[in-house]
Amino acid sequence: MKAPLPPNFEAPFWATKNFRFFVLMGAMGVAVMAVIVFDIGPKLTQVRNAKDHAKKADPNAFVPPPAGAGGDVKFEGVLQKVKDGTSIDDQEEAYQYLIRYLSRADASQIAQDSKNVEYPTYAKMPVEMRGYTTKISALFLQSNPIRVDAAPGGVNFIHRTYLSDLSGKEGYVVDLLEPPGELPMRTVVALDAIFFKLGTYEGKNGDVQAPLFLGKSLRTVKERMASGPTAALSGGTMLGIAIGALVVMMVLTSLMFRKSKPPAPKSPAAMETLKA
């Protein structure tokens, strides 16, 4: 038989249900903070670094000629016959010529000739840009194999790959000679590809126009990335937010327990009153 407790006995805070609930809430807060710091924070930092890398000055950056001046004559002038605004499914002579060229080209030479190009440049001066090899850093969306007519250079299939820029607002279409593999959606990738034309295809909300490129392969830069305004936050900022949120939650929980705790009875008579 348990000994009766003194009339004015008050259990210590660590022995109450409120304390156990407080510990549970604290553990949940620590778990959330750990996810933010060790999972979300590093990914957002990687995204910011990828954007910063894309903005770095490059002595080999593309310098557009005056609009209307026409581009350099590349690939023996075959690309001069290409028309912008046509379907990306057209496999014209110039398209097959580039596939044949890429099948024999050395990847290191392609990378050496590649230039950094601002995305709006493709729409502003597609004629001047046609045939240039450009560097692309983007988000992987999907890829589908497509048969190539006449198998130029021994290539029977290309892998039509849809990408979006790092902001998620603009898109690229790249026909690759090598399959990109099983990549999670929104994986950050990089590649060197030849700008072919502004092509059109049917999207969910009607016709879509996007720059069409041809390339050999792509490479993974980061595993995943997040999009939205939080992408601008650094890992240190995320850590500060997480710690601040945890402290606020613990303070509010403590105040709630103090307000909800009934006053301790001061005499046996008061105990009888509470029981009644």
Backbone as CSV, one residue per row, in Angstrom:
resi,resn,N_x,N_y,N_z,CA_x,CA_y,CA_z,C_x,C_y,C_z
1,MET,0.846,-1.203,0.000,0.000,0.000,0.000,0.882,1.253,0.000
2,LYS,0.594,2.156,-0.933,1.395,3.372,-1.055,1.104,4.317,0.100
3,ALA,2.176,4.964,0.572,2.018,5.946,1.646,1.293,7.166,1.113
4,PRO,0.370,7.721,1.882,-0.353,8.915,1.414,0.587,10.108,1.270
5,LEU,0.312,10.897,0.289,1.124,12.087,0.043,0.715,13.209,0.983
6,PRO,1.636,14.040,1.365,1.286,15.187,2.237,0.222,16.051,1.563
7,PRO,-0.615,16.725,2.331,-1.699,17.551,1.753,-1.188,18.603,0.783
8,ASN,-0.059,19.214,1.096,0.452,20.285,0.246,1.500,19.803,-0.752
9,PHE,1.536,18.470,-0.994,2.578,17.924,-1.869,2.344,18.366,-3.320
10,GLU,3.419,18.778,-3.930,3.384,19.155,-5.343,4.518,18.417,-6.051
11,ALA,4.182,17.584,-7.045,5.193,16.797,-7.756,6.149,17.723,-8.482
12,PRO,7.425,17.340,-8.524,8.379,18.169,-9.286,8.005,18.186,-10.764
13,PHE,8.443,19.249,-11.430,8.045,19.425,-12.834,8.476,18.254,-13.702
14,TRP,9.681,17.663,-13.428,10.168,16.565,-14.252,9.335,15.298,-14.120
15,ALA,8.479,15.215,-13.081,7.664,14.025,-12.873,6.240,14.199,-13.389
16,THR,5.947,15.289,-14.050,4.583,15.555,-14.505,4.404,15.175,-15.981
17,LYS,3.147,15.048,-16.389,2.825,14.789,-17.785,3.234,15.980,-18.660
18,ASN,3.113,17.164,-18.084,3.507,18.350,-18.848,4.978,18.306,-19.236
19,PHE,5.822,17.800,-18.330,7.245,17.711,-18.632,7.486,16.718,-19.760
20,ARG,6.781,15.576,-19.705,6.957,14.583,-20.764,6.503,15.138,-22.110
21,PHE,5.410,15.888,-22.109,4.944,16.514,-23.341,5.943,17.558,-23.822
22,PHE,6.515,18.293,-22.884,7.511,19.304,-23.208,8.738,18.655,-23.864
23,VAL,9.170,17.506,-23.319,10.309,16.784,-23.901,9.974,16.293,-25.303
24,LEU,8.749,15.795,-25.483,8.330,15.324,-26.807,8.355,16.452,-27.819
25,MET,7.813,17.610,-27.433,7.812,18.750,-28.340,9.243,19.190,-28.660
26,GLY,10.114,19.154,-27.637,11.509,19.523,-27.878,12.189,18.572,-28.838
27,ALA,11.915,17.263,-28.679,12.511,16.273,-29.587,12.028,16.481,-31.018
28,MET,10.755,16.781,-31.169,10.224,17.050,-32.499,10.884,18.286,-33.106
29,GLY,11.074,19.313,-32.279,11.729,20.529,-32.773,13.157,20.262,-33.218
30,VAL,13.885,19.448,-32.421,15.259,19.106,-32.790,15.283,18.320,-34.091
31,ALA,14.305,17.403,-34.285,14.246,16.618,-35.509,14.020,17.512,-36.723
32,VAL,13.092,18.474,-36.569,12.832,19.408,-37.672,14.075,20.238,-37.976
33,MET,14.752,20.705,-36.927,15.960,21.501,-37.122,17.041,20.684,-37.822
34,ALA,17.158,19.397,-37.456,18.168,18.545,-38.088,17.889,18.370,-39.579
35,VAL,16.608,18.187,-39.931,16.259,18.042,-41.343,16.611,19.306,-42.114
36,ILE,16.294,20.455,-41.520,16.583,21.733,-42.202,18.079,21.938,-42.369
37,VAL,18.834,21.657,-41.294,20.265,21.950,-41.315,21.038,20.961,-42.187
38,PHE,20.731,19.667,-42.058,21.545,18.658,-42.724,20.979,18.193,-44.071
39,ASP,19.744,18.524,-44.394,19.169,18.068,-45.656,18.769,19.244,-46.547
40,ILE,17.836,20.055,-46.063,17.332,21.150,-46.897,18.382,22.243,-47.070
41,GLY,19.041,22.637,-45.979,20.014,23.717,-46.049,21.123,23.475,-47.061
42,PRO,21.811,22.300,-47.008,22.876,22.057,-47.987,22.390,22.073,-49.429
43,LYS,21.159,21.580,-49.673,20.650,21.581,-51.044,20.416,23.000,-51.537
44,LEU,19.869,23.840,-50.670,19.640,25.225,-51.076,20.956,25.952,-51.308
45,THR,21.963,25.629,-50.502,23.270,26.241,-50.701,23.878,25.800,-52.020
46,GLN,23.676,24.526,-52.384,24.185,24.025,-53.659,23.520,24.743,-54.828
47,VAL,22.235,25.009,-54.705,21.528,25.723,-55.763,22.099,27.123,-55.931
48,ARG,22.298,27.814,-54.807,22.843,29.167,-54.877,24.240,29.149,-55.483
49,ASN,25.056,28.151,-55.124,26.400,28.071,-55.681,26.360,27.809,-57.176
50,ALA,25.387,26.986,-57.610,25.266,26.717,-59.043,24.891,27.980,-59.805
51,LYS,23.996,28.785,-59.215,23.620,30.044,-59.861,24.796,31.010,-59.892
52,ASP,25.541,31.073,-58.791,26.691,31.968,-58.745,27.745,31.552,-59.764
53,HIS,27.918,30.224,-59.896,28.900,29.727,-60.860,28.507,30.121,-62.277
54,ALA,27.215,30.072,-62.557,26.754,30.411,-63.900,26.953,31.886,-64.211
55,LYS,26.997,32.735,-63.152,27.125,34.168,-63.363,28.576,34.648,-63.391
56,LYS,29.518,33.765,-63.101,30.913,34.190,-63.059,31.377,34.659,-64.434
57,ALA,32.221,35.658,-64.414,32.757,36.178,-65.673,33.618,35.116,-66.336
58,ASP,33.447,34.959,-67.625,34.170,33.967,-68.394,34.804,34.666,-69.588
59,PRO,36.126,34.591,-69.730,36.765,35.244,-70.878,36.322,34.651,-72.203
60,ASN,35.746,33.435,-72.149,35.278,32.796,-73.375,33.772,32.962,-73.551
61,ALA,33.169,33.921,-72.838,31.729,34.131,-72.941,31.357,34.604,-74.339
62,PHE,30.168,34.240,-74.751,29.695,34.625,-76.084,29.430,36.129,-76.135
63,VAL,30.012,36.776,-77.121,29.785,38.199,-77.347,28.929,38.330,-78.595
64,PRO,27.649,38.662,-78.419,26.758,38.688,-79.590,27.142,39.789,-80.573
65,PRO,27.102,39.475,-81.850,27.341,40.513,-82.859,26.126,41.421,-82.958
66,PRO,26.231,42.524,-83.644,25.067,43.400,-83.808,23.893,42.646,-84.429
67,ALA,22.696,42.914,-83.918,21.508,42.227,-84.438,21.371,42.474,-85.935
68,GLY,21.065,41.406,-86.662,20.872,41.522,-88.097,22.141,41.374,-88.904
69,ALA,23.288,41.243,-88.213,24.546,41.126,-88.936,24.764,39.721,-89.467
70,GLY,23.973,38.743,-88.958,24.148,37.369,-89.395,25.249,36.696,-88.595
71,GLY,25.151,35.390,-88.467,26.131,34.666,-87.681,27.311,34.225,-88.531
72,ASP,28.305,33.656,-87.827,29.448,33.111,-88.552,28.986,31.903,-89.359
73,VAL,29.669,31.677,-90.459,29.356,30.518,-91.283,29.982,29.292,-90.623
74,LYS,29.147,28.412,-90.113,29.616,27.227,-89.408,29.095,25.979,-90.101
75,PHE,29.826,24.898,-89.928,29.425,23.604,-90.465,29.141,23.685,-91.972
76,GLU,30.070,24.310,-92.682,30.038,24.380,-94.148,28.776,25.054,-94.674
77,GLY,28.172,25.890,-93.846,27.000,26.631,-94.279,25.708,25.837,-94.301
78,VAL,25.761,24.582,-93.828,24.555,23.731,-93.853,23.462,24.314,-92.974
79,LEU,23.832,24.934,-91.858,22.831,25.424,-90.917,22.111,26.672,-91.405
80,GLN,22.572,27.274,-92.483,21.914,28.478,-92.990,20.514,28.181,-93.532
81,LYS,20.247,26.925,-93.782,18.933,26.544,-94.303,17.901,26.311,-93.191
82,VAL,18.337,26.322,-91.963,17.444,26.026,-90.838,16.500,27.197,-90.599
83,LYS,15.234,26.882,-90.331,14.209,27.890,-90.066,13.764,27.809,-88.613
84,ASP,13.723,28.951,-87.959,13.227,29.000,-86.585,11.701,28.951,-86.570
85,GLY,11.151,28.496,-85.436,9.702,28.413,-85.299,9.102,27.160,-85.891
86,THR,9.943,26.218,-86.336,9.446,24.959,-86.903,9.478,23.873,-85.831
87,SER,8.849,22.762,-86.112,8.708,21.689,-85.129,10.061,21.074,-84.761
88,ILE,10.188,20.705,-83.504,11.412,20.040,-83.062,11.492,18.617,-83.602
89,ASP,10.413,18.107,-84.165,10.397,16.749,-84.713,10.947,16.679,-86.129
90,ASP,11.164,17.832,-86.763,11.698,17.829,-88.126,13.146,17.337,-88.116
91,GLN,13.428,16.327,-88.924,14.786,15.792,-89.021,15.362,16.131,-90.395
92,GLU,15.540,17.417,-90.607,16.022,17.900,-91.893,17.495,17.568,-92.092
93,GLU,18.011,17.948,-93.236,19.400,17.643,-93.591,20.381,18.207,-92.578
94,ALA,20.166,19.465,-92.155,21.083,20.091,-91.207,21.068,19.366,-89.855
95,TYR,19.908,18.894,-89.454,19.782,18.167,-88.192,20.611,16.882,-88.244
96,GLN,20.474,16.135,-89.307,21.230,14.891,-89.442,22.722,15.171,-89.613
97,TYR,23.052,16.296,-90.207,24.458,16.673,-90.350,25.092,16.863,-88.973
98,LEU,24.396,17.547,-88.074,24.934,17.765,-86.732,25.057,16.459,-85.951
99,ILE,24.097,15.564,-86.130,24.197,14.267,-85.449,25.420,13.516,-85.934
100,ARG,25.649,13.537,-87.224,26.827,12.876,-87.786,28.111,13.502,-87.245
101,TYR,28.116,14.834,-87.156,29.288,15.533,-86.622,29.542,15.153,-85.164
102,LEU,28.487,15.163,-84.342,28.642,14.863,-82.916,29.078,13.420,-82.683
103,SER,28.651,12.519,-83.538,29.025,11.114,-83.370,30.527,10.905,-83.535
104,ARG,31.185,11.829,-84.231,32.631,11.707,-84.473,33.447,12.708,-83.658
105,ALA,32.787,13.705,-83.097,33.501,14.781,-82.407,34.014,14.313,-81.053
106,ASP,35.107,14.922,-80.625,35.683,14.637,-79.321,35.006,15.517,-78.268
107,ALA,34.568,14.910,-77.188,33.834,15.650,-76.156,34.672,16.767,-75.541
108,SER,35.971,16.535,-75.384,36.819,17.566,-74.788,36.942,18.783,-75.702
109,GLN,36.954,18.557,-77.013,37.032,19.671,-77.945,35.731,20.467,-77.944
110,ILE,34.607,19.755,-77.834,33.311,20.430,-77.762,33.258,21.320,-76.520
111,ALA,33.727,20.802,-75.387,33.723,21.585,-74.152,34.645,22.787,-74.258
112,GLN,35.766,22.622,-74.961,36.707,23.722,-75.107,36.119,24.862,-75.942
113,ASP,35.300,24.503,-76.938,34.696,25.523,-77.802,33.431,26.127,-77.207
114,SER,32.955,25.563,-76.095,31.668,25.976,-75.537,31.751,27.358,-74.901
115,LYS,30.648,28.107,-74.982,30.594,29.468,-74.463,29.382,29.637,-73.539
116,ASN,29.515,30.562,-72.604,28.396,30.911,-71.728,27.500,31.912,-72.446
117,VAL,26.207,31.631,-72.451,25.247,32.465,-73.176,24.064,32.765,-72.269
118,GLU,23.644,34.025,-72.247,22.438,34.400,-71.505,21.219,33.814,-72.215
119,TYR,20.266,33.286,-71.426,19.114,32.605,-72.032,18.343,33.487,-73.022
120,PRO,18.072,34.758,-72.730,17.300,35.577,-73.681,17.961,35.740,-75.045
121,THR,19.273,35.488,-75.119,19.985,35.674,-76.386,19.454,34.736,-77.462
122,TYR,19.040,33.529,-77.072,18.560,32.567,-78.068,17.330,33.094,-78.799
123,ALA,16.437,33.736,-78.068,15.227,34.257,-78.695,15.486,35.559,-79.442
124,LYS,16.446,36.362,-78.948,16.700,37.664,-79.562,17.435,37.539,-80.888
125,MET,18.385,36.638,-80.974,19.181,36.504,-82.197,19.496,35.040,-82.492
126,PRO,18.486,34.265,-82.841,18.714,32.843,-83.124,19.610,32.602,-84.334
127,VAL,19.520,33.481,-85.331,20.354,33.300,-86.530,21.828,33.448,-86.177
128,GLU,22.146,34.494,-85.392,23.534,34.717,-85.000,24.053,33.607,-84.080
129,MET,23.171,33.011,-83.298,23.565,31.986,-82.341,23.680,30.602,-82.954
130,ARG,23.058,30.390,-84.085,22.970,29.045,-84.660,24.362,28.454,-84.925
131,GLY,24.547,27.253,-84.415,25.809,26.567,-84.620,26.825,26.779,-83.521
132,TYR,26.549,27.695,-82.576,27.462,27.905,-81.460,27.282,26.797,-80.423
133,THR,28.394,26.373,-79.847,28.353,25.418,-78.747,28.275,26.210,-77.442
134,THR,27.289,25.906,-76.626,27.047,26.689,-75.412,27.040,25.798,-74.175
135,LYS,27.364,26.421,-73.047,27.315,25.725,-71.760,25.925,25.897,-71.159
136,ILE,25.364,24.805,-70.678,24.021,24.843,-70.094,24.073,24.230,-68.700
137,SER,23.578,24.969,-67.724,23.339,24.447,-66.377,21.840,24.529,-66.149
138,ALA,21.196,23.412,-65.876,19.737,23.391,-65.848,19.229,22.272,-64.954
139,LEU,17.896,22.214,-64.842,17.212,21.163,-64.086,16.684,20.105,-65.042
140,PHE,16.984,18.853,-64.744,16.487,17.749,-65.562,14.997,17.534,-65.302
141,LEU,14.221,17.405,-66.395,12.793,17.142,-66.270,12.438,15.742,-66.756
142,GLN,12.746,15.435,-68.020,12.470,14.098,-68.540,13.247,13.880,-69.823
143,SER,13.326,12.606,-70.246,14.040,12.275,-71.474,13.368,11.078,-72.131
144,ASN,13.244,11.129,-73.466,12.600,10.059,-74.216,13.444,9.703,-75.439
145,PRO,13.606,8.402,-75.736,14.351,8.012,-76.943,13.504,8.228,-78.199
146,ILE,14.140,8.704,-79.253,13.458,8.950,-80.531,14.327,8.385,-81.655
147,ARG,13.707,7.653,-82.565,14.449,7.072,-83.689,14.859,8.162,-84.670
148,VAL,16.062,8.025,-85.195,16.586,8.981,-86.160,16.543,8.361,-87.556
149,ASP,15.973,9.086,-88.492,15.889,8.588,-89.864,17.285,8.441,-90.461
150,ALA,17.504,7.374,-91.214,18.728,7.115,-91.977,19.956,6.866,-91.104
151,ALA,19.822,6.893,-89.797,20.923,6.597,-88.862,22.209,7.316,-89.233
152,PRO,22.232,8.649,-89.249,23.465,9.376,-89.604,24.586,9.107,-88.599
153,GLY,25.764,8.809,-89.114,26.890,8.514,-88.239,26.696,7.259,-87.421
154,GLY,25.785,6.401,-87.837,25.508,5.179,-87.094,24.629,5.382,-85.878
155,VAL,24.038,6.562,-85.742,23.169,6.864,-84.594,21.729,6.513,-84.948
156,ASN,21.179,5.515,-84.298,19.803,5.079,-84.559,18.776,5.795,-83.683
157,PHE,19.209,6.218,-82.491,18.293,6.887,-81.570,18.984,8.106,-80.952
158,ILE,18.220,9.150,-80.772,18.657,10.253,-79.926,17.757,10.244,-78.690
159,HIS,18.174,10.968,-77.672,17.422,10.999,-76.413,16.976,12.437,-76.179
160,ARG,15.711,12.680,-76.516,15.174,14.041,-76.392,14.969,14.365,-74.918
161,THR,15.703,15.338,-74.455,15.748,15.657,-73.028,15.203,17.058,-72.796
162,TYR,14.273,17.154,-71.871,13.649,18.436,-71.538,14.258,18.947,-70.234
163,LEU,14.713,20.187,-70.269,15.343,20.817,-69.114,14.668,22.149,-68.831
164,SER,14.822,22.639,-67.620,14.415,24.009,-67.299,15.607,24.732,-66.704
165,ASP,15.629,26.053,-66.843,16.730,26.792,-66.255,16.641,26.719,-64.733
166,LEU,17.672,27.231,-64.046,17.744,27.068,-62.600,16.628,27.785,-61.858
167,SER,16.003,28.767,-62.491,14.873,29.453,-61.860,13.568,28.695,-62.061
168,GLY,13.565,27.736,-62.973,12.356,26.980,-63.268,11.376,27.712,-64.158
169,LYS,11.794,28.831,-64.771,10.876,29.644,-65.568,11.032,29.424,-67.076
170,GLU,12.223,29.034,-67.515,12.490,28.870,-68.941,12.899,27.433,-69.222
171,GLY,12.767,27.023,-70.494,13.046,25.637,-70.825,14.029,25.464,-71.974
172,TYR,14.651,24.294,-72.007,15.533,23.872,-73.083,15.061,22.515,-73.583
173,VAL,15.305,22.244,-74.856,15.139,20.905,-75.409,16.487,20.506,-75.992
174,VAL,17.027,19.381,-75.539,18.351,18.939,-75.992,18.235,17.496,-76.488
175,ASP,18.642,17.268,-77.737,18.690,15.921,-78.288,20.092,15.370,-78.069
176,LEU,20.199,14.369,-77.197,21.488,13.802,-76.801,21.750,12.495,-77.528
177,LEU,23.011,12.267,-77.861,23.385,11.004,-78.468,23.450,9.888,-77.431
178,GLU,23.792,10.224,-76.200,23.897,9.240,-75.135,22.742,9.411,-74.146
179,PRO,22.176,8.323,-73.664,21.057,8.436,-72.708,21.520,9.066,-71.402
180,PRO,20.698,9.927,-70.802,21.097,10.574,-69.542,21.022,9.658,-68.331
181,GLY,20.376,8.513,-68.487,20.227,7.608,-67.352,18.995,7.943,-66.534
182,GLU,18.783,7.166,-65.495,17.629,7.365,-64.619,17.941,8.464,-63.609
183,LEU,17.519,9.661,-63.921,17.770,10.796,-63.036,16.478,11.242,-62.376
184,PRO,16.515,11.577,-61.090,15.332,12.151,-60.441,14.983,13.486,-61.084
185,MET,13.706,13.781,-61.106,13.262,15.059,-61.654,13.866,16.206,-60.850
186,ARG,14.269,17.271,-61.556,14.852,18.474,-60.994,16.279,18.253,-60.497
187,THR,16.929,17.197,-60.979,18.357,17.051,-60.747,19.092,18.138,-61.527
188,VAL,20.090,18.742,-60.911,20.862,19.774,-61.589,21.901,19.109,-62.484
189,VAL,21.897,19.467,-63.756,22.810,18.869,-64.729,23.546,19.973,-65.485
190,ALA,24.624,19.597,-66.144,25.383,20.524,-66.974,25.777,19.804,-68.252
191,LEU,25.895,20.541,-69.331,26.268,19.954,-70.608,26.756,21.033,-71.558
192,ASP,27.414,20.585,-72.626,27.830,21.447,-73.727,27.072,20.977,-74.954
193,ALA,26.327,21.870,-75.584,25.475,21.487,-76.701,25.461,22.572,-77.760
194,ILE,25.158,22.166,-78.991,25.131,23.088,-80.125,23.716,23.615,-80.311
195,PHE,23.596,24.934,-80.355,22.284,25.534,-80.588,21.887,25.304,-82.046
196,PHE,20.664,24.760,-82.226,20.200,24.431,-83.567,19.147,25.414,-84.072
197,LYS,18.105,25.625,-83.245,17.053,26.558,-83.671,16.083,26.802,-82.522
198,LEU,15.188,27.747,-82.720,14.029,27.899,-81.842,12.958,26.967,-82.368
199,GLY,12.722,25.892,-81.644,11.764,24.886,-82.091,10.458,24.972,-81.350
200,THR,9.445,24.373,-81.911,8.122,24.359,-81.291,7.673,22.924,-81.046
201,TYR,6.891,22.751,-80.001,6.279,21.459,-79.713,4.990,21.713,-78.947
202,GLU,4.169,20.693,-78.889,2.866,20.837,-78.241,2.982,20.550,-76.750
203,GLY,2.670,21.565,-75.934,2.680,21.398,-74.492,1.283,21.189,-73.939
204,LYS,1.165,21.214,-72.626,-0.130,20.992,-71.988,-1.113,22.116,-72.282
205,ASN,-0.583,23.325,-72.469,-1.452,24.480,-72.695,-1.306,25.053,-74.102
206,GLY,-0.943,24.201,-75.055,-0.802,24.661,-76.428,0.641,24.599,-76.896
207,ASP,0.927,25.258,-78.003,2.264,25.232,-78.585,3.258,25.958,-77.687
208,VAL,4.450,25.375,-77.596,5.540,25.930,-76.796,6.744,26.144,-77.704
209,GLN,7.422,27.266,-77.539,8.653,27.518,-78.288,9.827,27.529,-77.326
210,ALA,10.874,26.785,-77.650,12.053,26.685,-76.794,13.272,26.460,-77.664
211,PRO,14.436,26.866,-77.190,15.659,26.603,-77.956,15.959,25.104,-78.013
212,LEU,16.297,24.646,-79.209,16.621,23.233,-79.433,18.124,23.100,-79.636
213,PHE,18.723,22.179,-78.921,20.164,21.932,-78.989,20.420,20.479,-79.342
214,LEU,21.630,20.213,-79.812,22.107,18.854,-79.998,23.413,18.699,-79.234
215,GLY,23.552,17.585,-78.517,24.754,17.359,-77.726,25.069,15.887,-77.600
216,LYS,26.229,15.607,-77.043,26.637,14.217,-76.875,26.065,13.614,-75.591
217,SER,26.237,14.299,-74.475,25.799,13.752,-73.191,25.686,14.882,-72.186
218,LEU,25.133,14.553,-71.017,25.086,15.513,-69.911,25.713,14.888,-68.683
219,ARG,26.015,15.706,-67.719,26.610,15.230,-66.479,25.847,15.804,-65.291
220,THR,25.803,15.049,-64.225,25.103,15.483,-63.024,25.982,16.438,-62.222
221,VAL,25.417,17.570,-61.843,26.143,18.550,-61.043,25.770,18.421,-59.583
222,LYS,24.480,18.361,-59.302,23.987,18.209,-57.945,22.907,17.149,-57.982
223,GLU,22.619,16.548,-56.814,21.602,15.515,-56.768,20.215,16.084,-56.985
224,ARG,19.863,17.097,-56.204,18.551,17.710,-56.314,18.635,19.180,-55.953
225,MET,17.603,19.881,-56.267,17.549,21.269,-55.848,16.121,21.644,-55.548
226,ALA,15.960,22.661,-54.730,14.639,23.194,-54.441,14.449,24.457,-55.229
227,SER,13.213,24.825,-55.435,12.926,26.058,-56.157,12.114,26.979,-55.273
228,GLY,12.055,28.229,-55.674,11.276,29.180,-54.912,12.153,30.185,-54.201
229,PRO,11.536,31.130,-53.466,12.293,32.184,-52.818,13.264,31.687,-51.774
230,THR,12.990,30.508,-51.153,13.886,30.007,-50.114,15.226,29.575,-50.680
231,ALA,15.325,29.421,-51.994,16.590,28.992,-52.589,17.683,30.022,-52.391
232,ALA,17.313,31.252,-52.085,18.317,32.297,-51.897,18.908,32.267,-50.493
233,LEU,18.359,31.459,-49.592,18.838,31.418,-48.224,20.052,30.519,-48.112
234,SER,21.023,30.926,-47.327,22.218,30.122,-47.120,21.974,29.111,-45.999
235,GLY,22.914,28.163,-45.873,22.791,27.169,-44.813,22.828,27.804,-43.433
236,GLY,23.691,28.843,-43.234,23.758,29.516,-41.944,22.466,30.214,-41.597
237,THR,21.828,30.835,-42.598,20.542,31.492,-42.356,19.487,30.483,-41.959
238,MET,19.480,29.351,-42.654,18.513,28.302,-42.328,18.745,27.785,-40.907
239,LEU,20.008,27.651,-40.503,20.301,27.187,-39.146,19.787,28.184,-38.112
240,GLY,20.003,29.484,-38.368,19.510,30.498,-37.437,18.000,30.472,-37.319
241,ILE,17.322,30.327,-38.462,15.858,30.255,-38.435,15.384,29.046,-37.651
242,ALA,16.059,27.901,-37.861,15.662,26.675,-37.167,15.838,26.809,-35.657
243,ILE,16.977,27.346,-35.231,17.226,27.505,-33.792,16.233,28.493,-33.188
244,GLY,15.991,29.603,-33.881,15.030,30.579,-33.383,13.638,29.989,-33.239
245,ALA,13.225,29.205,-34.237,11.901,28.582,-34.175,11.810,27.610,-33.011
246,LEU,12.897,26.854,-32.765,12.899,25.895,-31.657,12.801,26.612,-30.314
247,VAL,13.554,27.700,-30.155,13.516,28.448,-28.893,12.127,29.030,-28.645
248,VAL,11.526,29.623,-29.681,10.194,30.202,-29.542,9.181,29.121,-29.166
249,MET,9.287,27.964,-29.802,8.345,26.888,-29.506,8.483,26.418,-28.062
250,MET,9.715,26.298,-27.572,9.923,25.840,-26.197,9.424,26.874,-25.193
251,VAL,9.652,28.161,-25.465,9.180,29.206,-24.552,7.664,29.228,-24.492
252,LEU,7.023,29.168,-25.657,5.561,29.185,-25.685,4.979,27.962,-24.978
253,THR,5.625,26.808,-25.175,5.141,25.590,-24.517,5.279,25.705,-23.008
254,SER,6.404,26.258,-22.543,6.607,26.433,-21.100,5.577,27.383,-20.499
255,LEU,5.302,28.497,-21.188,4.306,29.452,-20.702,2.918,28.822,-20.654
256,MET,2.624,28.005,-21.650,1.314,27.358,-21.682,1.145,26.435,-20.484
257,PHE,2.220,25.690,-20.135,2.130,24.781,-18.998,1.951,25.541,-17.689
258,ARG,2.641,26.662,-17.548,2.548,27.432,-16.308,1.156,28.009,-16.104
259,LYS,0.549,28.467,-17.183,-0.785,29.063,-17.072,-1.852,28.014,-16.808
260,SER,-1.624,26.808,-17.343,-2.650,25.772,-17.197,-2.532,25.016,-15.882
261,LYS,-1.437,25.197,-15.135,-1.242,24.456,-13.890,-2.104,25.049,-12.782
262,PRO,-2.981,24.262,-12.088,-3.833,24.805,-11.019,-3.002,25.137,-9.794
263,PRO,-3.436,26.121,-9.005,-2.688,26.473,-7.785,-2.746,25.351,-6.770
264,ALA,-1.641,25.153,-6.061,-1.574,24.082,-5.060,-2.424,24.431,-3.859
265,PRO,-3.199,23.473,-3.336,-3.996,23.751,-2.134,-3.095,24.011,-0.936
266,LYS,-3.527,24.906,-0.047,-2.696,25.319,1.075,-3.081,24.641,2.387
267,SER,-4.213,23.918,2.420,-4.617,23.291,3.673,-5.508,22.097,3.364
268,PRO,-5.670,21.179,4.360,-6.573,20.040,4.152,-7.981,20.491,3.826
269,ALA,-8.409,21.599,4.378,-9.761,22.086,4.097,-9.897,22.450,2.625
270,ALA,-8.852,23.027,2.096,-8.888,23.377,0.677,-8.940,22.132,-0.171
271,MET,-8.223,21.068,0.256,-8.255,19.799,-0.476,-9.659,19.248,-0.523
272,GLU,-10.378,19.290,0.618,-11.736,18.796,0.655,-12.626,19.600,-0.274
273,THR,-12.381,20.919,-0.323,-13.177,21.778,-1.207,-12.989,21.403,-2.664
274,LEU,-11.732,21.103,-3.050,-11.440,20.725,-4.437,-12.102,19.402,-4.782
275,LYS,-12.083,18.444,-3.795,-12.700,17.144,-4.062,-14.198,17.281,-4.233
276,ALA,-14.809,18.193,-3.436,-16.249,18.380,-3.514,-16.631,19.000,-4.848
